[in-house]
Amino acid sequence: MAKLKKWEIEFKELEDKYYPIHWYVEEDEIKMFDKNQTPIPQNHKVYQNEIQFCYQQIREHMIFEDEICCP
């Protein structure tokens, strides 16, 4: 079995701790919550990694609430 790279380990840890993520738009701001319904602050790495996906869903599909799951 191949040894995992550092970024792969970090990604897996984030995935296990936070995903699936629920997000929605409230008062022109995107709110994100982890799998335990704990708010994810805007300065958090997970929020920063996923915000563009949320914008894309809004822009391309007019989706204002959804869930982000890892494969």
C-alpha positions as CSV (number, residue, x, y, z in Angstrom):
1,M,0.0,0.0,0.0
2,A,1.4,3.4,-1.0
3,K,2.3,5.8,1.8
4,L,-0.1,8.8,1.9
5,K,1.4,12.2,1.2
6,K,1.1,14.9,3.9
7,W,-1.6,16.8,2.1
8,E,-3.6,13.6,1.6
9,I,-3.5,12.9,5.4
10,E,-4.5,16.5,6.1
11,F,-7.4,16.3,3.7
12,K,-8.6,13.0,5.1
13,E,-8.6,14.5,8.6
14,L,-10.6,17.5,7.5
15,E,-13.0,15.2,5.7
16,D,-13.6,13.0,8.7
17,K,-14.1,15.9,11.0
18,Y,-16.3,18.3,9.0
19,Y,-18.0,16.6,6.1
20,P,-20.7,16.6,4.9
21,I,-21.1,20.4,5.1
22,H,-24.4,22.1,4.9
23,W,-24.5,25.6,3.5
24,Y,-27.0,28.3,2.7
25,V,-27.3,32.0,2.0
26,E,-28.6,34.2,4.7
27,E,-28.7,38.0,4.4
28,D,-26.3,38.0,1.5
29,E,-23.8,35.8,3.4
30,I,-22.9,32.2,2.9
31,K,-23.2,30.2,6.2
32,M,-21.6,26.8,6.5
33,F,-22.0,24.1,9.1
34,D,-20.1,20.9,9.7
35,K,-21.6,17.4,10.1
36,N,-22.4,18.2,13.7
37,Q,-24.2,21.5,12.8
38,T,-21.4,23.5,14.3
39,P,-20.9,26.8,12.4
40,I,-17.7,27.0,10.3
41,P,-16.2,30.5,10.5
42,Q,-15.3,32.4,7.3
43,N,-11.6,32.4,8.2
44,H,-11.5,28.6,8.6
45,K,-9.6,26.5,6.0
46,V,-12.7,24.4,5.1
47,Y,-14.8,27.5,4.5
48,Q,-12.1,29.0,2.3
49,N,-11.8,25.8,0.4
50,E,-15.5,25.4,-0.3
51,I,-16.7,29.0,-0.8
52,Q,-16.0,29.0,-4.5
53,F,-18.0,25.9,-5.0
54,C,-20.9,27.6,-3.2
55,Y,-20.6,30.7,-5.5
56,Q,-20.5,28.4,-8.5
57,Q,-23.8,26.7,-7.4
58,I,-25.4,30.0,-7.0
59,R,-24.2,31.5,-10.2
60,E,-24.7,28.5,-12.5
61,H,-27.7,26.7,-10.9
62,M,-29.4,29.3,-8.7
63,I,-29.0,26.9,-5.7
64,F,-28.9,28.8,-2.4
65,E,-28.8,25.9,0.0
66,D,-27.1,22.5,-0.4
67,E,-24.8,19.9,1.1
68,I,-21.2,19.3,0.2
69,C,-20.1,15.7,0.4
70,C,-16.7,14.2,-0.2
71,P,-16.3,11.3,-2.6
